[in-house]
Amino acid sequence: MRKTMFWLTLLTGLVLAIVGFVLAAPIGPVVGPASSNPGLPFAPTIVVLGILLLFGSALVYELLPDKSE
């Protein structure tokens, strides 16, 4: 169960970080301030949550008990 939860949190964090980055990055040439804003207003928050989950996956791996113990 420990490895499953580790991979689940790791992959969820990676997907959130990538999706948040893609939504936050402007697509195409930046002509003015309106085109440089993120596509989704809270996209940087999604990136941060994804990174926190990536680091949290190490905590999940270390804190959950192993089957052999």
Residue pairs with C-beta under 8 A, 6 or more apart in sequence:
1 64
1 67
2 60
2 61
2 64
2 65
2 66
2 67
3 61
5 60
5 61
5 64
6 57
6 60
6 61
6 64
7 57
9 53
9 56
9 57
9 60
10 53
10 54
10 57
12 50
12 53
13 49
13 50
13 51
13 52
13 53
13 54
13 55
13 56
13 57
14 50
14 54
15 50
16 46
16 47
16 49
16 50
16 53
17 46
17 47
17 50
17 51
17 54
18 50
19 46
19 50
20 43
20 44
20 45
20 46
20 47
20 48
20 49
20 50
21 43
21 47
23 38
23 39
23 40
23 43
23 46
24 38
24 39
24 40
24 43
24 44
24 46
24 47
25 38
26 35
26 36
26 37
26 38
26 39
27 39
28 35
29 35
30 36
38 44
40 46
